[in-house]
């Protein structure tokens, strides 16, 4: 896996062949952070045929619409390499935004990381 920059927005672990990514930021709002997160995630999935990626939102309290757009792009990248993306531990306020935007239909969302890992 690629080396993380000094101040990474992500904590990346490997669990049973699944790349588990936890966000270290409570708020994913500003454009610079979102761009940096997108770059880190792109590096993780680039050229990884059949990648299995779990995004764990346990620490995230606020997300901007630009962060949602970044997730949609990531989902397309992962599909492009025949990979699988799952999301977990999204707090109710953020999940509400996924429902309003109908992104809960696009993404495979699980209540807990354990449930998501079991679903791979």
N, C-alpha and C positions, 0 to 999 in steps of 0.2 A: 504494500500500500504506500501511496505517496507520503512524504514527510509533511507534517502540518507546519504552517507558519508559526512564528513565535506566539502571536495572539490569535489562536484559533477560536472560531465561533462554535466549533463542533468538537464533541468527544466521540471518537470512533473506536468501536470494539468489534471483534469477530466472535460470534456465538453460533456454533453448529453450522458453519458455512454461510451464515447470514451476517452481513455487514450492518451492525446496529449503530445508528448515529443519534447521539443526544445533543440537543442544543444547549450551549452554555449561557446564552443570553436569555433574560426574562422577557425582553421586548425585542421583537424583530420588526423594526419600524423604519429606520433610516436607510436611504438608498445605498450608501456605502456598505453598511453591514450586509444588506441583502445581496449586493453584488459579490462581496467576499464569500458569503455562504454559498451562493450559486457556483462560484469558482471552485470552492472546496468540494462541493458535491459532484460537480462535473468531473473533476480530477478523479474522484472515487469510482465513477461509473464508466469513464471513457475507456473504450476497448475492452470492457469486462463482459464478454458474452455470457448471458444467463445470470447476470448479477442479481443477488437477492439483497434488497436494501430495506431496512426498517428505520423509519424516522420516529424517534421517541420525543414527544412534545411535553414531557413531564414538567420541565422548568419554565416553559413558555406561558406568559400571562397575557401578552398582547402581540398581535400580528397585523401588519398593514396589508392592503389589497395587493401591493407590489410583491409581498412575500407569497401570497396565493398564486400570483402569476408565475413566480419563480418555481413553485411546486408543480404547476401545470407543465412548464417547460421541462423540468426534471423528469416528470412522468413520461413525457414523449421521448426523451433521451433513453430512458430505461427500456421502454418498449422497443426502441430502435436496436437494442442489443439483446432482444428477447429476454429481458430481465423482469423482475417482479418488485414492485414497490408497495409497502404497507406503511400505514401511519398508526401510532398508538398514543395513549395517554393525553388526549386533547381535552383541555378543560371545557366545561359546558359553554362558557361565553364564546370561546373560539369555535367550538363545534357548531354553535348556532349560526355562525357566519358560513360555515361549510354547508349547512342545510339551506340557508337563504339563497346562496349562490348555486345550489344544487351540486356542489363539489363533493358532497357525501356520496353521490352516485358515481362520480368519476374515480374516487380513491377508495381503496380497501382499508377501512378504518376500524381499529379494534380498541376496546376499552383499556387493555393492558398490554405491555410488551410481551408478557408470557403468552397471552392468547394469540397475539400476532405471530410470534415465533412458532407456535404450534400449528398455525395455519399455512406455513410455507410448504 
